[in-house]
Amino acid sequence: MKITKQQLKQIIKEEISKIMSEAAVPHSAQHVVNKMKKTGLSAKEALKSLTTDLSDEEAERWLERHKDEMDSAKKGDE
């Protein structure tokens, strides 16, 4: 399968965008859980309040990928 130079540039741009948005996400689910407990926000709302320029879709994907961490952080605070 051949790709054009323009297609390659678009793929690279999209990958860089993904990496940059991941960098905006807190490294620890514990921060999200703490914010939830302090403010009563949902997990998605708490995550978005801790980051900049995170869309609802990106927040939902992050929460899905880090579900186990979130569950562990919630259990650790009980």
NUPA-714886 format. One record per residue (C-alpha): x, y, z. Coordinates in pm, whole numbers, padded with zeros to 5 digits, always signed. Example, Ala and Ser with C-alpha at 12.3 -4.5 7.8 and 13.67 -1.06 7.14 Angstrom:
# NUPA-714886
+01230-00450+00780
+01367-00106+00714
# end
This chain:
# NUPA-714886
+00000+00000+00000
+00143+00333-00102
+00065+00659+00072
+00120+01006-00057
+00342+01262+00106
+00030+01458+00206
-00124+01148+00368
+00198+01083+00559
+00201+01442+00686
-00161+01405+00802
-00084+01078+00983
+00214+01236+01159
+00006+01541+01253
-00266+01319+01403
-00014+01112+01600
+00151+01424+01741
-00191+01556+01837
-00270+01232+02024
+00059+01244+02212
+00011+01608+02306
-00340+01549+02438
-00217+01253+02643
+00048+01479+02798
-00231+01705+02922
-00385+01419+03120
-00288+01377+03485
-00045+01094+03538
-00234+00957+03832
-00594+00849+03858
-00563+00941+04225
-00578+01311+04134
-00907+01254+03954
-01052+01054+04244
-00943+01320+04496
-01106+01592+04284
-01425+01387+04262
-01441+01346+04639
-01365+01711+04713
-01607+01858+04460
-01872+01594+04398
-01796+01607+04024
-01829+01305+03797
-01507+01134+03688
-01523+01300+03346
-01591+01645+03491
-01311+01603+03747
-01065+01492+03478
-01156+01784+03252
-01115+02029+03540
-00759+01903+03594
-00655+01942+03231
-00664+02200+02956
-00838+02165+02622
-00964+01811+02683
-01281+01724+02489
-01556+01504+02628
-01452+01230+02386
-01086+01246+02494
-01187+01239+02861
-01409+00935+02806
-01129+00753+02621
-00881+00835+02899
-01122+00710+03165
-01183+00389+02971
-00808+00326+02927
-00741+00396+03296
-01046+00220+03441
-00837-00020+03650
-00628+00266+03792
-00943+00460+03876
-01099+00158+04049
-00780+00098+04245
-00757+00464+04348
-01121+00460+04464
-01064+00144+04669
-00747+00287+04821
-00942+00580+04963
-01210+00369+05132
# end
